Amino acid sequence: MDLETTFRVMKEIPVGVPVVSESGIKGRDDILRLQERGVCAALIGESLMRAANRAQGLRDLIGHAGL
């Protein structure tokens, strides 16, 4: 489970098709890497499930303190 899988698979996806990263997202830096590479969305499960406060965990991932 790492972001490199998303980046490898992206090479096979036609231009214009939205890319969704499905695993390996652990923090804000991962979200930023995905955005920089043109990924449209991310499925985030484990990192939020492990967070003591899921709402704060989501805020930390997307970078908004006032969510």
C-alpha positions in Angstrom: 0.0 0.0 0.0 1.8 3.1 -1.2 1.2 6.0 -3.5 3.6 4.8 -6.1 0.9 2.2 -7.2 -1.4 5.1 -8.1 1.4 6.9 -9.9 2.3 3.7 -11.9 -1.3 3.0 -12.8 -1.9 6.6 -13.9 0.3 6.0 -16.9 -2.3 3.6 -18.3 -5.3 5.8 -17.7 -6.5 7.9 -20.6 -6.3 11.7 -20.4 -9.5 13.1 -19.1 -10.5 10.1 -17.0 -10.6 11.0 -13.3 -8.0 9.2 -11.2 -8.8 8.1 -7.6 -6.1 6.9 -5.3 -7.3 4.1 -3.2 -4.7 3.3 -0.5 -1.5 4.4 1.2 -2.7 7.8 2.3 -1.3 8.5 5.7 -1.1 12.3 6.0 -1.4 15.7 4.5 1.9 15.3 2.6 0.4 12.3 0.8 -2.6 14.3 -0.2 -0.4 17.1 -1.5 1.7 14.6 -3.5 -1.5 13.2 -5.1 -2.7 16.7 -5.9 0.6 17.7 -7.5 0.4 14.6 -9.8 -3.2 15.4 -10.9 -5.1 12.8 -8.8 -8.8 13.9 -8.5 -9.8 12.1 -5.4 -8.7 9.7 -2.7 -10.3 7.0 -0.7 -9.1 7.3 2.9 -9.9 4.7 5.5 -7.3 3.4 7.7 -5.7 6.7 8.7 -9.1 8.0 9.7 -10.2 4.9 11.5 -7.0 5.0 13.6 -7.4 8.7 14.5 -8.5 9.4 18.0 -10.7 12.2 16.7 -11.8 11.4 13.1 -13.1 14.9 12.4 -9.8 16.4 13.4 -8.0 13.7 11.4 -10.0 14.7 8.3 -9.2 18.4 8.9 -5.5 17.5 9.2 -5.6 15.6 5.9 -7.4 18.2 3.8 -5.7 21.1 5.5 -8.7 23.1 6.8 -8.8 24.0 10.5 -12.3 25.3 10.2 -14.1 22.3 8.6 
